[in-house]
Amino acid sequence: MIRKGDTVIVTSGASRGKSGRVLRVFPRDELLVVEGVNIKKRHQRARRANQKGQMLEKAMPIHRSNAALLEGGKPVRTRRKLVGEKWVRVSRKSGKEI
């Protein structure tokens, strides 16, 4: 389970090996937008009469299966664990709460 604000590393694709913070999550489509990953150029029209159009660099979404959560600089898988009355995310490798 990857959430907004988590630090992830990209495991496959053109941006493989890059890491960054998750800016946005689309759970229904299983997509993530990661800061500094999968950057594409997009054209923007001039909004006013005397303004010029421009090209913007924008982080595009990647599939969640191509990203892994980082813990201590290494990619980890997660599971859920019931602590008291709350479910928390736990690293499968170390068993620590995330």
BELPE-V301407 format. One record per residue. N is the residue number from 1. PSI is psi as a letter, one per 30 degrees, with the letter a starting at -180 (999 if undefined). OMEGA is omega in degrees with one decimal (NA if undefined). Layout:
BEGIN
N:PSI:OMEGA, N:PSI:OMEGA
END
This chain:
BEGIN
1:j:178.5, 2:k:-177.7, 3:l:177.5, 4:k:179.5, 5:f:177.6, 6:l:173.6, 7:k:-177.4, 8:l:173.6, 9:k:-179.7, 10:k:-174.3, 11:f:179.0, 12:l:179.9, 13:a:-176.8, 14:f:-178.9, 15:g:-177.0, 16:k:178.8, 17:f:178.8, 18:k:176.7, 19:l:-179.6, 20:l:-179.1, 21:k:178.3, 22:k:-179.0, 23:e:-175.4, 24:k:179.5, 25:k:175.1, 26:i:-172.9, 27:e:-178.2, 28:e:-179.7, 29:f:-178.1, 30:h:-179.1, 31:l:176.8, 32:k:169.5, 33:j:-176.8, 34:k:-178.1, 35:k:176.6, 36:g:-177.8, 37:k:178.8, 38:h:-179.0, 39:k:177.8, 40:l:177.6, 41:k:179.7, 42:k:178.2, 43:k:176.2, 44:k:180.0, 45:l:174.0, 46:k:-177.9, 47:e:179.3, 48:l:-175.7, 49:e:-176.3, 50:g:-179.1, 51:k:178.7, 52:l:171.7, 53:l:-177.8, 54:l:175.2, 55:k:-179.3, 56:k:173.2, 57:k:-172.7, 58:k:175.9, 59:k:-178.7, 60:l:-177.5, 61:l:171.8, 62:l:179.2, 63:k:-176.0, 64:f:178.9, 65:f:179.5, 66:g:179.4, 67:k:178.1, 68:k:179.1, 69:k:179.6, 70:k:173.1, 71:j:-178.6, 72:h:178.3, 73:g:-180.0, 74:k:178.4, 75:k:179.5, 76:l:171.0, 77:l:-176.2, 78:l:171.2, 79:l:178.8, 80:k:180.0, 81:k:179.7, 82:j:178.3, 83:j:-174.4, 84:c:177.1, 85:g:-176.8, 86:k:172.4, 87:k:178.5, 88:l:176.1, 89:k:-176.5, 90:k:176.0, 91:k:179.1, 92:e:-175.8, 93:e:-173.8, 94:f:-178.0, 95:g:-179.8, 96:l:175.7, 97:k:178.7, 98:999:NA
END
